[in-house]
């Protein structure tokens, strides 16, 4: 389903799906067998998917079918209670942060990126500006706003950890400064574990500052592996070399510890499975968790009509990486906060056991 998507009889079932923006966009959270996953529902491929969820309007449960044959019962996480609240100046909380999976609060602190407005430099799979243009979020979430929303999400919805990501604002700290400020705001209101996500900063002292601000784990996302794929899929970001990423990974592991630094690898951008596996092995040896996910071709991006990798591509790849993680003692459940701990955008965690 994460490769092929899901057709919904009732798009309004359960918590609202996400269209455009950063993070797991064009997705909806569903729970199957007690495990909550994010599944594409708004992509062009999802509308042709053999998977269909039959449910009455507004229902919390549905019958999942493949090619018309019932295969499972699924549930939809309910709309979070904190979504009904607003700040004193009238900004809905759901424009500040959203629920990912079943118990993760996530936000893009700066809903813009220095590379996004020019296709010659933007990541071809990214839709960070789409939700802002549609009025579904705000450009900059302040530390005070984030603290307000995080406290409400804990009290009303039992949120367990926070993901703070950001568009890249400059070529120096690359977002580390605003993430420090944001973490302080959340720490002032809650004791939630926090993952921060940004590109490697120009000075690795920022890792110490992030840790001091209250960040528990760090994500720095490679996305693609092979040089030609990096140049094609993310022409601007690829200028930050893999060697520099690894220098940053090594420095960050010293600060946050083994298994508390992670990176996204997006299968389906063009990298051969052997390349993804080799990169994952190198990352794991360093103590970095490689969170491998299938490409989601988000509407409005240059890759909106790309073909995601199928199960035959993903299954053996994830199985081998899962074995490497198990052997190295790196497990998603040991990550203090973040995407790898949530695991909803990939089935990798299943292969760790």
C-alpha positions, -999 to +999 in steps of 0.1 A: +000+000+000+028+024+007+040+019-028+007+017-046-014+040-025-050+036-013-084+046-028-108+059-002-146+058-005-147+085+022-117+108+021-130+125+053-128+093+074-107+097+105-081+124+110-076+148+080-052+137+053-023+160+043-021+176+009+012+192-002+037+207+022+068+191+038+069+157+054+046+128+046+023+147+022-006+135+001-009+108+028-034+095+053-028+076+086-044+042+088-041+015+115-038-021+104-031-050+127-025-025+155+003-007+135-003+029+123+012+037+089+011+066+065-004+056+031-005+078-001-041+087-009-039+119-030-011+109-055-019+102-091-009+065-086-032+062-056-063+068-077-053+037-097-044+015-067-058-020-064-063-012-027-096+004-017-111+012+016-148+008+018-164+028+047-195+047+054-191+085+056-173+095+087-167+059+098-137+051+121-133+016+105-132+003+070-129-029+050-097-030+030-100-046-004-074-055-031-089-059-065-124-061-049-114-089-025-116-081+013-081-086+028-083-068+062-100-045+085-084-011+090-090+019+113-085+056+110-070+075+139-095+101+150-091+138+144-068+152+173-087+172+199-060+199+198-070+207+161-101+225+175-080+251+194-066+284+182-040+309+195-051+341+211-046+358+177-068+333+159-043+309+143-057+273+144-033+249+161-035+226+131-018+253+110+011+253+135+017+215+140+000+183+129-004+148+141+018+122+122+011+085+126-008+080+159+012+099+185+038+122+169+035+160+168+053+174+137+059+208+123+079+226+097+092+256+116+100+276+085+077+268+056+101+280+029+135+271+015+162+291-002+162+266-031+124+260-035+114+288-058+138+279-086+134+245-102+170+245-111+179+242-074+148+228-057+145+192-047+122+177-073+102+157-049+095+186-024+063+205-020+072+226+011+056+257-004+023+241-015+006+241+019+017+276+026+003+288-008-030+271-001-033+287+034-030+254+053-001+266+074+019+297+084+053+307+072+071+308+106+060+290+138+073+309+168+087+291+199+058+303+220+033+290+194+050+256+193+051+254+231+013+261+232+004+235+207+028+209+221+013+212+256-023+209+242-013+179+221+001+161+252-029+169+274-056+163+249-042+136+226-014+118+244+013+128+220+046+110+228+074+129+208+080+158+185+095+162+150+109+197+142+119+202+106+125+233+086+131+245+051+167+256+046+169+293+053+206+299+045+239+283+035+255+287+070+236+272+100+211+257+075+182+260+100+200+249+132+195+283+148+157+284+144+155+247+155+173+256+187+149+284+194+119+261+186+132+234+209+135+258+238+099+269+233+087+233+234+108+224+264+094+254+283+059+239+280+065+201+279+090+174+285+084+157+252+114+141+235+124+161+204+139+153+170+153+182+150+159+178+112+181+201+091+210+199+066+245+197+080+254+232+093+286+250+085+299+247+120+294+214+139+292+233+172+255+237+163+251+200+174+261+209+209+238+239+208+209+218+196+215+193+224+217+221+250+184+235+237+166+202+244+169+182+212+172+145+218+179+131+183+189+146+150+180+139+114+201+150+085+187+136+053+207+124+023+175+113+004+196+101-027+228+082-029+244+080-064+260+113-076+239+114-108+207+108-090+215+134-064+223+160-091+190+152-109+166+148-080+180+176-058+203+199-079+208+225-052+211+203-021+235+179-039+261+206-037+265+196-001+287+166-007+283+131+008+317+134+024+305+165+042+274+147+053+295+119+068+318+144+086+286+159+101+272+124+109+304+115+128+303+148+147+266+144+155+269+108+168+296+120+192+270+145+206+237+126+204+250+090+206+247+059+184+213+054+170+201+089+179+212+103+145+193+093+114+189+100+077+162+095+051+169+075+020+142+077-006+139+045-027+125+053-062+145+084-071+168+063-093+193+047-070+200+011-075+191-011-045+227-021-042+237+015-038+210+021-011+222-010+007+258-001+005+250+034+019+229+019+046+257-004+057+282+025+058+257+046+079+250+018+103+287+012+109+289+048+119+259+046+143+234+064+120+199+050+115+191+048+077+153+054+075+145+040+040+111+050+026+095+046-008+091+077-030+057+094-027+052+114-060+035+145-045+011+165-067+025+197-081+061+186-080+083+177-110+081+140-099+043+139-094+039+113-122+070+092-112+065+055-105+071+046-069+092+014-062+070-017-059+070-043-032+094-065-052+119-036-050+113-027-014+109-060+004+144-075-001+160-042+004+143-036+037+149-072+048+187-068+043+188-034+060+167-048+089+193-076+093+221-050+094+203-029+120+196-059+142+232-071+140+245-036+149+220-032+178+204-002+162+166-003+165+139+022+158+123+016+192+155+029+209+154+062+191+142+089+215+122+109+190+116+113+153+106+097+121+126+065+126+110+060+160+075+066+146+082+044+116+049+051+099+063+060+065+082+028+060+078-009+070+116-010+079+109-015+116+091-048+109+123-062+094+144-054+125+129-083+144 
